[in-house]
């Protein structure tokens, strides 16, 4: 199981990379991250930045 660190304005998340289902552009430079079986997370950074973090995982 591989975790990735995603930073958020309300706190940081350690997410299992394989559980990320989708990315969607949010507001104010943030990205919505869809989690399999859970609610989306709102994290700091644009889609390209978050995708690079997940892929580098």
Order of alpha helices (4+ residues) and beta strands (2+ residues): beta-beta-beta-beta-beta-alpha
